[in-house]
Amino acid sequence: MILPDDERVIDPAAPQYNATLVRRVDITDDLAYFWVKYDEEPVPFESGQYMTTGVFADGKLWQRPYSVASAPRVAGTEGYELYVRLVPIIRFTTLLWRLPVGHRMRMIGPKGKFLLEPNDRRTHLFISTGTGIAPFMSMIRETMAAGHPRKTVVLHGCSYVEELGYREELEDLQRDRAYPLSYVPTISRPNDQRNAGWTGRTGRAENVVRDVCHDLHLRPDQTVVYICGNPDMILNAESVLMEHGFPEFHVKKELYWPKGKVAPVGAG
Ligand SMILES: Cc1cc2nc3c(=O)[nH]c(=O)nc-3n(C[C@H](O)[C@H](O)[C@H](O)COP(=O)(O)OP(=O)(O)OC[C@H]3O[C@@H](n4cnc5c(N)ncnc54)[C@H](O)[C@@H]3O)c2cc1C
């Protein structure tokens, strides 16, 4: 990926910092997991919520909302885990990519109503593309740790196999029957060289959702649907589900940017 020169000067000592970047794991050159930990006691949150996370540069606070991928119960020990895509324009993520582990950050929150319903015994269909899988990881990890797993189908769409974040963890949960989970990754560019050897499902998430419902016998009256990430995917998937008989109130949505805003080239 060709990145624009980001010459903003990051301020390491801004007094408003209240958290630290404690760990980072790169998945590809534009996808990474980050862990940010509060200096003091962590602020409680619920799975599905997001934290606004920021850095000071050129005398200004640059901040963006991020869904938390970790379970709320580990915020005090591991920090808040974020799953982020680098967007190749000079805004927040180019700053985040330059940030060394140990750097101070500003975190506020939580916010958001993209939450599990208490004691919901319906099957949970979690649909996402790219980094939109983050809140679902928190939901699965938390319900598992609490001993209240929910029957769940995770439909995750990406362009390339290497972009299937959390794949190993989800495959392990499914294989070991540690969680009542069906993991359904789908690759939208099957003919690309980077996907050579992929034998799983192909097609965009919104185009395979009908088949997934059919194959896994997901009945509209017994399924609750959560969709997160790219707004076009969300609206397309929702309309497929409506045609398939899902009532609107059985579908919850979290849009990562407003519909109509085209992602810059390379943002996936
Ligand atoms: C409630 C909420 C939760 C969010 N959670 C996450 C998260 O967990 N992980 C994450 O990576 N982003 C998440 N985002 C998006 C995030 O806040 C930033 O917009 C994004 O990281 C890009 O920041 P930026 O400043 O570099 O560019 P921005 O100016 O914020 O965005 C520029 C453009 O980049 C594109 N874009 C934004 N986010 C993404 C993305 N994730 N993948 C591909 N293209 C994108 C859109 O076209 C957007 O208009 C979330 C947004 C919201 C509203």
The ligand as an SDF file (V2000), in Angstrom:
LIG
                    3D

 53 58  0  0  0  0  0  0  0  0999 V2000
  -19.3810    3.0640   16.1580 C   0  0  0  0  0  0  0  0  0  0  0  0
  -18.1320    2.9010   15.3120 C   0  0  0  0  0  0  0  0  0  0  0  0
  -17.2530    1.8720   15.5820 C   0  0  0  0  0  0  0  0  0  0  0  0
  -16.1120    1.6920   14.7870 C   0  0  0  0  0  0  0  0  0  0  0  0
  -15.2960    0.6430   15.0270 N   0  0  0  0  0  0  0  0  0  0  0  0
  -14.2280    0.4120   14.2160 C   0  0  0  0  0  0  0  0  0  0  0  0
  -13.3850   -0.7410   14.4200 C   0  0  0  0  0  0  0  0  0  0  0  0
  -13.5940   -1.5540   15.3390 O   0  0  0  0  0  0  0  0  0  0  0  0
  -12.3300   -0.9090   13.5650 N   0  0  0  0  0  0  0  0  0  0  0  0
  -12.0640   -0.0170   12.5420 C   0  0  0  0  0  0  0  0  0  0  0  0
  -11.0660   -0.2260   11.8060 O   0  0  0  0  0  0  0  0  0  0  0  0
  -12.8650    1.0510   12.3210 N   0  0  0  0  0  0  0  0  0  0  0  0
  -13.9070    1.3010   13.1490 C   0  0  0  0  0  0  0  0  0  0  0  0
  -14.6840    2.4100   12.9500 N   0  0  0  0  0  0  0  0  0  0  0  0
  -14.2360    3.4020   11.9570 C   0  0  0  0  0  0  0  0  0  0  0  0
  -13.2220    4.3400   12.6520 C   0  0  0  0  0  0  0  0  0  0  0  0
  -13.8720    5.1420   13.6000 O   0  0  0  0  0  0  0  0  0  0  0  0
  -12.4840    5.2600   11.6570 C   0  0  0  0  0  0  0  0  0  0  0  0
  -13.4190    5.9220   10.8400 O   0  0  0  0  0  0  0  0  0  0  0  0
  -11.5050    4.4860   10.7780 C   0  0  0  0  0  0  0  0  0  0  0  0
  -10.5200    3.8380   11.6080 O   0  0  0  0  0  0  0  0  0  0  0  0
  -10.7520    5.3750    9.7900 C   0  0  0  0  0  0  0  0  0  0  0  0
  -10.2040    6.4730   10.4960 O   0  0  0  0  0  0  0  0  0  0  0  0
   -9.4190    7.6400    9.7470 P   0  0  0  0  0  0  0  0  0  0  0  0
   -9.3890    8.8120   10.6390 O   0  0  0  0  0  0  0  0  0  0  0  0
   -8.1120    7.1260    9.2430 O   0  0  0  0  0  0  0  0  0  0  0  0
  -10.3400    7.9700    8.4730 O   0  0  0  0  0  0  0  0  0  0  0  0
  -11.8270    8.5530    8.5310 P   0  0  0  0  0  0  0  0  0  0  0  0
  -11.8160    9.9560    8.1000 O   0  0  0  0  0  0  0  0  0  0  0  0
  -12.4780    8.2610    9.8460 O   0  0  0  0  0  0  0  0  0  0  0  0
  -12.5610    7.6590    7.4530 O   0  0  0  0  0  0  0  0  0  0  0  0
  -12.3040    7.8390    6.0660 C   0  0  0  0  0  0  0  0  0  0  0  0
  -13.0170    6.8010    5.2650 C   0  0  0  0  0  0  0  0  0  0  0  0
  -12.3960    5.5290    5.4700 O   0  0  0  0  0  0  0  0  0  0  0  0
  -13.3260    4.4980    5.2550 C   0  0  0  0  0  0  0  0  0  0  0  0
  -13.2940    3.6210    6.4730 N   0  0  0  0  0  0  0  0  0  0  0  0
  -13.5200    3.9830    7.7700 C   0  0  0  0  0  0  0  0  0  0  0  0
  -13.4080    2.9230    8.5860 N   0  0  0  0  0  0  0  0  0  0  0  0
  -13.0940    1.8840    7.8180 C   0  0  0  0  0  0  0  0  0  0  0  0
  -12.8630    0.5030    8.0900 C   0  0  0  0  0  0  0  0  0  0  0  0
  -12.9170    0.0100    9.3480 N   0  0  0  0  0  0  0  0  0  0  0  0
  -12.5750   -0.3140    7.0580 N   0  0  0  0  0  0  0  0  0  0  0  0
  -12.5080    0.1660    5.7800 C   0  0  0  0  0  0  0  0  0  0  0  0
  -12.7390    1.4550    5.4570 N   0  0  0  0  0  0  0  0  0  0  0  0
  -13.0220    2.3050    6.4620 C   0  0  0  0  0  0  0  0  0  0  0  0
  -14.6900    5.1710    5.0510 C   0  0  0  0  0  0  0  0  0  0  0  0
  -14.9390    5.2640    3.6630 O   0  0  0  0  0  0  0  0  0  0  0  0
  -14.4720    6.5460    5.6380 C   0  0  0  0  0  0  0  0  0  0  0  0
  -15.3280    7.4980    5.0690 O   0  0  0  0  0  0  0  0  0  0  0  0
  -15.8400    2.5940   13.7240 C   0  0  0  0  0  0  0  0  0  0  0  0
  -16.7310    3.6380   13.4690 C   0  0  0  0  0  0  0  0  0  0  0  0
  -17.8620    3.7860   14.2360 C   0  0  0  0  0  0  0  0  0  0  0  0
  -18.8220    4.9230   13.9110 C   0  0  0  0  0  0  0  0  0  0  0  0
  1  2  1  0
  2  3  1  0
  2 52  2  0
  3  4  2  0
  4  5  1  0
  4 50  1  0
  5  6  2  0
  6  7  1  0
  6 13  1  0
  7  8  2  0
  7  9  1  0
  9 10  1  0
 10 11  2  0
 10 12  1  0
 12 13  2  0
 13 14  1  0
 14 15  1  0
 14 50  1  0
 15 16  1  0
 16 17  1  0
 16 18  1  0
 18 19  1  0
 18 20  1  0
 20 21  1  0
 20 22  1  0
 22 23  1  0
 23 24  1  0
 24 25  2  0
 24 26  1  0
 24 27  1  0
 27 28  1  0
 28 29  2  0
 28 30  1  0
 28 31  1  0
 31 32  1  0
 32 33  1  0
 33 34  1  0
 33 48  1  0
 34 35  1  0
 35 36  1  0
 35 46  1  0
 36 37  1  0
 36 45  1  0
 37 38  2  0
 38 39  1  0
 39 40  1  0
 39 45  2  0
 40 41  1  0
 40 42  2  0
 42 43  1  0
 43 44  2  0
 44 45  1  0
 46 47  1  0
 46 48  1  0
 48 49  1  0
 50 51  2  0
 51 52  1  0
 52 53  1  0
M  END
$$$$
